[in-house]
Amino acid sequence: MASSWLTEFSQWLELRGYTRNSIKCYLSRLRKLAAWLEAGGCEPLRLAEPGVVERYLEDLEDSRQVPLGGASRRQIGDSVGCWLRYARATGLLVPEPLIDPETRPLKTRAWLEPFAQHLRLAGHRRNHVRTHLYLLARVGDFLKGHGLEPMDLAKPATLDLCLQTGEVAHGPNVRKQLHSAVQHWLAYARRIGLVPSLSVPQAPPLVEDYLRFAREHRGLSPSSLGQYRTVLLGLAEFLPRHGVASLVAIPLDLVEQYLTEAGRGRSRTSLASSGAAVRGFLRWLFLIGEEPEDRSRWLEGPQVYREMRLPRHLDDQQLQQTLGLIDRATRIGKRDWLVMVLISGYGLRIGEVAHLRLEDLDWQAHRLRVRRSKTQSETFFPTTDALEEAWAAYLEVRPATLHRELFVTWRAPIRPYASGGALGERAVSRYLRQVPGTPAQGAHVLRHTLARRLRQSGEPVTVIRRILGHQSSTSTGRYLRIATDELREVAANYSDLLGC
């Protein structure tokens, strides 16, 4: 195998985005294979014949007197397969005839047949089903060799053993695919009763009563209630380990110890939120007569100042660069462009975008309805041509599904996004990470950017408050604090006046 051929193959790999390390490994294995071919008077094109690679592996084991492991065999097979693709793509070999994937037999293990049928009924693509079954078959063989059953995958230690062993998964991409396949199978196994369902921790009745009170009388949003529930459930699990069985008359030193241990490595704002949850619970215990005095005033937390953090926003150039990265000709680009229009043009939270429904856009009245995630109220916006065009373009490529949510996943099973964070990571954050100098990679930075642009254009705070969906102008003021670049400009002007 001539060095010129290696150079051409290396260039072909580079053009297709292979990493430098992958190219180096492929060429290293192929050089050894080329020496074996030259010693036997064979041409590289003989690699397309069946049995040639197997004879090479047998000779390699005989010369080393050590049997090759499964990972080494797969690595050599991957290198040869990559070269065969190169040879067929460049005309060195005749391309293989196309085979209809629907006519190829689906090989799998007997214990995976019901799971394969489940994936087909759920609408998974055939290639997706093949990948899952192939990886799970390898997992099953691995478990059988270690005296385990597939049901043991529900144990974290068993799954970690499969992921960390090179016999099952080699490389981060394969481990990721393997983890996904196992999670799909576990979800199916739990649904049919092969594996016990996940136990959701139940909060004590006293905590549930307080959360109901906070929702009905304090008007806390579902997200805030979820945070409060997490904090109080952690406190209920912490107390029995220190000899306290009741949530009434809790020693305050234990409460402070819990907040300190649970708050390690967390921000000051997060610690203050946890302290507020516990203080509210203690105050409620006093209101319902469970405790003789209000002890919430004796529980201190970290001081959070209103102007503690500067606002984070994109400048005009960064915003244009972010929007310019979206390929609006692709189906993913059409989805991402609509998400960007809704956040950067209307100031919606990413969670509000994820919960939009098809009927929320009234095409006749040119009006958009938005359900506010924090206040649980509805806001109506007049639609623009840009929004209607982006909405219509996305509907042309939106997967066919009975779900009424606007944004759904591309891969089967087609379903709405579990959270706004899941949609924001795919439609916003991956673009922000490509723009240098962005102060944040979350979708909320676009909301801050819109507030700043509206203020700079002279819009009154009351109008900005209505657009952002705030009940108080104090909340809006946090979005409109003087930015660092404006402070720098003021300082430069004063330095010129003072002759500094």
N, C-alpha and C positions, 0 to 999 in steps of 0.2 A: 504494500500500500504506500504509494508515493507521498512525500511530504507536501507536494502541491495539492493533492487531493485533501489532505488534512486541513490545509489553509482554506480551500474553498468550502469545505464542510464547516469549518469554524466560522467563516464569514456568514454562511447561511444560518447558523445558529444565532449569531449576533443580531442579524436582521429580524429574527423572530422573537427577540426579547429574552433569550436565555441568559441566565446570570453567568458571570465570569467563572464562578466555582463549578457550575454545572458543565460548562464547556470544557473546563480543565479535566473534570472527571471522565466525561465522555471520550475525549481524545486519549487519555491515559489508558483506558480499557481497550480502545480500538487499536492503539499502537501494538499492544501485546497480541491482540487477535490478528493483526496484519502480519506480524512476524511468524505466527503459526501458519497462516495461509501461504506465505512465501516459501516456508520450509517444505510444505506439501505440494508446491507448484500450483496453487489454486489462485483464482482471481477473486477480488472482493465481491463481484457479482454473484459468486456461488453462495453467499450468505442467504440469498433468497430461497435456496433449495432446502427442503425439510431435512432435518437431521444433521446439518453441518455444524450448527452451534452446539448441539448435544455432544457430537464427537469432540469438539474443542474443549468442552467442560470435562469430559471424561479424561482426555489427555492431560488437562491441567491438574485434575485430582491425582492422576497417576504420578505426575512429575513431583507434585508436592507431597504425595502420600498422606494427604489430609483431605477428607471430604469437604466440599464447599458448603457453606451454610445457605439457607434459603435467601437471605438478604443479598449475598454475593451473586447468586444465580440471577436474581431479579435485576440487579444493577447491570450485569452483563447483557441480559435480555433487553433491558431498556435502552442501552447504548446501541445494540444492533438494530432494534426497532426504530430508533431515531434515524440511524443511517439509512435504513430501507425507505423511510418516508422521504428523506432527502434525495435518494437515488430515483424514486418514482416521480418526485416533484421536478427534478432537473432532466428527466428523460433517460437516465442511465438504465432504468428498468421500466418495463411496461406497467402502467398503473393497474391496480387490481380492479376488477369489475365491481360496480356499485351493487350492494345488496340491500334490499328493502329491509329495514330493521324490524318491520312488523312480521316478516316471514321467517326470521331467524328463531331457532328454538331458544327458549329461556331456561338455561340450566341453573338449577339451584338444589339445595338440600330439602329433604322431606319436611323438616321442622320449620322451614321458611316458606313453604307453599301458601299457607293461610295468610302470612304477612304479605307475600307478593300480591295475592288477590286483593288484600286490603289497600295496598298502595295503588293498584290499578283503579279500583273503585273510587279512591280519593282524587283521582285525576293526575297522578304523578306521571311525568314523561317516562317513556320506555327506557331511555338511557339512564335516567335517574334511578329507576327501579333496578336496572342491571347493576349499577354501581353499589347501591345499598346491599343487594343480595350477594354480590361478589365479596364485599368487605365483611359482611356478617358470616358468610361461609368460612372465611379465613379465621374469624374470631371463634366460630364454633369448633373448628379443628384444633385451634390453640387451646381452648378450654378443655376439650376432650383429652388432649395430651397431658393436661395438668389435673385430671380427675375432677373437673368442674362441669356444671350444667349451664345452659344459656340463661336460666333464671337467676344464676349467681351474678349476672351483670348488674342487677339492682344494687349490689354492694359496691360502694365507692372504691374499695381496695381492689376488687376484681377488675373494674374498668381501668383503674390506674395501671394495673399490671399489663393489660392489653395495650394501652397507649404507650407505655414506656419500653415495651419489648420490640426489638427490631424485627422479630419474626412476623409480627402482625402489621405494624405501621412503621414506615421509614420516611422521614421527612415531615415537616410541619403541615404541608397541604394534605398528605394522606392521613395524618393524625386528626386533622380537622374534619375530613370527610368521614373517617371512622367514628369519631365522636358523634357526628350528626346522625349516622346510620344507627348507632346504638341507641341514641335518644329517641329516634322514631320507633324503633322496635320496642323499647321500654314503654313508650306511651301506648302503643298497640297492646302490649302484654298486660298493662294495668287495666286497659279498657275491657278486656275479655276475662280478666281474673287470673292470668297466669302468674302475675307479680302483684304483691299487695300494693294498694294505692298509697300515695304519699300522704302522710299524716300532717294536716295543717294545725299548728298550735292554736288552741282555743284560749281566748283571753278570759280571765275570771269574770263572773257576773258583775262585780262592782266596776270593773273597767269598762265593760260593755254598756252599763248604765250611764257612766260618765260620758262616753263617746256619743251616746244617743242625746244626752243633755247638750253637749257641745254642738252637735249638728242642729238641734231644734231651737236652742235658745241663744247660742253664740254665732250661729251661721257659718261654722267652719266649712271650708271646701273639702271635697273628698280627698284631695292630696294631703291637706293638713291633718285630716282625721287619720289617714294612713300613717303619717309620721308620728302622731300622738300614740296611736295604737302600738307601733313598734317600740317606742320608748317605754310605755307602761307595761307592755308584755315582757320586755327585758327586765324591768324592775321586779315584776312578779316572779320571774325565774331566778333572779339574783337573791332575793330575800331568804328563801328556804335554805340556801347554802350557808347562810349565816345565822341560822336558828330562829328566824322570824317567819311565822306561818300566815300572818294576816296582813292585809294592806291598810288596816286601820291602826292608828297610833304607831306609825313607823318611826324608829329613831332617826333623827335628822342626820346624824353622823353616818349612818348606813346609806342614806339617800345621797349624800355628798360623795361617799366612796364609790357608789354605783355610777354616778355621773362622771366622776374622774376616770374610772376604769373604762367606761364605754366611750369616753370622749378623747382617748389618746389618738393623736394623729389627725384630729378633725379640726375644722376651722372654728374661729371664734363665733361666727354666726350660727353654725351648726350646734355648738355647745349651748348657746343662748336659747335656741329653739327647743333643745331637749329639756333645759331647765324650766322653760315656760310650760311645757307639757306637764311636768311633775307639779309645779306650783298651781296650775289650774286644777289638777286633780285634788291636791290638798285643800284648796279653797272650796271645792265642791263638797268634799267630805264635811267641812264645817257647815256649809249651807243646808245640807240634808240632816244635820244633827248627829253624824257619826263621830265627830270629834268636838270637844268643848270649846276650842279656840281655833282661830285661823292661823295656822303655822306656816302658811306660804310666805309670809313676810320675812320669816327668819331664814329662808333658803335663798342664798345669793348665787348669782351667776355672773359670767363675764359681761362686762359692759360693752355694749355695741352702740357706736355713735352713728348718727344719721348720715353724716358726710364722711364716713370712714374710708370708703372706697371711691375712687374716681370712676366715672362712667366709661364703659368700654364700647367703642363704636368703630366702624370702618370709615376711612376717609373716602372721598369721591373716587379716587384712583383704585383703591382696594375693592370698592363695591363694583366698579366696572370690570375689573379683572376677574372677580368672582363670577359675575354674570356671563362674562365672555368665555368661561371654561365649559359652559353647558352646550352640548351638541344637541340642538333642538330638532335635528333630523331623525334622531333615534327615539325609540319608545321610552327608554329610561330618561333621555334628555327632555322629552315632553312632560313627563311627570315632574322632574326636578324643576323645570322652568315654571310650572304652575305653582309648585310649593314656594319658589322664590318670589313670585308675584304676590302671593297671598301674605307672605311675611314682610317683605321689604316694601310692598306697596300699600298694604292694609294694616300692618302692625299686629297681625295675629300671633298668638303663642303657638308653638309647634304642636302642643296637645290639642288646641282648638282646630288646627288644620287637619290633624289626623282623625278627628271626629266629625268632619264635614260629611254630609250626606248628599246624594244625587239631587234630591228635591230642594236643597238649600239655595240653589241658584234659580231664581224666577226669571226665565228668559223673556216673558211678556212684560213684566214690570221693571226689568233690568235692576234687580235688587238681590243682594246676597244676605242670607241670614246666618249669623254666627252665634253659637252658644258659648257664653263665657265660662271658662273652666273654674274660675275662682268665685265669681259672684252668682253663678247659676242663672244669669239673666240672658236675654237675647238682644243682640244688636243688629241693626239692618244697615247695610252699606249700599250706596248706588254703585253699580258695576261700571267698569270702564271697558273700552274696546280691547285693551291688552288682556284683561282678565277673561273676557268672553272668548277671545281667540285662543288663549292658552287652555281654557277649560274644554273647548270644543276639540282642540288638537289632542288633548289627553284622552278624551272619551273615545276617539277613534282607535286608540291602541290599548285601552283599558281591558284587562282580561275579562272574559265572559264569566259572570258569577251572579248568584241570586242576592248576594250581600248588597245592601243599599249604601254602605259607606263609600265615599268617593275614592279613597286611596286603599288599594288592596295589594297584596304581595303578588309578585310575578310567578313564582314557582308554586306548584301544587304542594299541599292543598291550598287553593286560593282562599284567602281570608283577610279580614281587616288587620292593620298593624296593631300589635299588642299595646303599644304606647307611642306617644309622640317622640320619645327619644329614639325608638327604632326607626321611625320615618326620617327624623332629623339627621341621624348618622348617615343614612344612605343618600338623602336628597340635598343636604346642606353641608354637613361637616367635612365630607370628603373633598369638597371644592375649597372650603376655607383653608384647609391644611396645605393646599397648593399655592396659596397667595402669601408671599413673604410679608412679615411684619404685622399680621393680624393679631389683635389683642386677645382674641378668644376664638375657639373653633365651634362653639355651640350656636344653634339657630337663634338664640335670644339676642345675640349681638346685632342681628339685622333689625330687631325691634328697637334696640337702642339707637341704631343708625337712623331709622325713620324719625324717631322723636327729635333727634338733634337736627335733622334736615328741616323738619317742620318748624322748629323754633327759629332756625336761622332765616327761614323764609318769612318770618313775621307772624306766624299763626299764634293766636292767644292760647294760654295754658288750658282754658276750659275746652277749647276745640280738641287739643291734643289729648286731654283726659278722656273725652268721649271716644276718640279713635282708638286709644289704647285699652279702653274698657275699665278704667279705674273709677272707684267710687269716691275717692278723695284726691284732691289736688296735691296732697302731700306725697302720695305714691308717685304721681307724675313728676314731681320735683326731683325725685331721685334720678330720673332719666335725663334731666336737663341741667345737671351740674356743669360748671365750667370745665372744659376739657384741658388736658395738659398742653396741647399745641396753642390754645388760645392764651393760657397763662404765660407761655414762653413769648408770645408776640407782645403781650402787655409789658413783660419785663424788658424786652428788647427796646420798646419805645421809650420807657422811662430811663434806660441806661443811656440812650442817645440824648435825652433832655438834660441829664445830669452830667454829661460829658465823661462817662465811665469808659 
